[in-house]
């Protein structure tokens, strides 16, 4: 409530919220990067920040390379090694802990406030197991797979599905 300009990536992608012209996305995995591309295609000025050293490092390497290259072509700024210090009404305070950044105005090991009209959270996904919980004890056998267990890559979900099928 204190920061109404902080929104969830899913709400952005579903069209439930409007974003301003300058957008910071917290989270540099697939959801964050694809949200960045979606917003860049709408003409927004987008910066993606990530605590880790590489954008999309949990993605398939080929898909990651293609997506990151497209983002750079569209003018999306990518910032890694970010330590989040706090949200303000005007943007995001962070500390850059060295490493490579495509943002020339930020020196390594520096504090910075990046101005933003909207901050989009695309990190910290949680499993959605509501259906499994509602079926617990109502069906003879129940197997949870995929994002119901934990949000991850498709290969993990396929493997879990295969294991569940082998138990039936």
Secondary structure, 3 states (H helix, E strand, C coil): CCCCCEEEHHHHHCCCCCCCCEEEEECCCHHHHHHHHHHHHCCCEEEEECCCCCCCCCCCHHHHHHHHHHHHHCCCEEECCEEEEEEECCEEEEEECCCCECCCCCCCCEEEEEECCEEEECCCCCCCCHHHHHHCCCCCCCCCCHHHCCCCCHHHHHHHHHHHHHHC
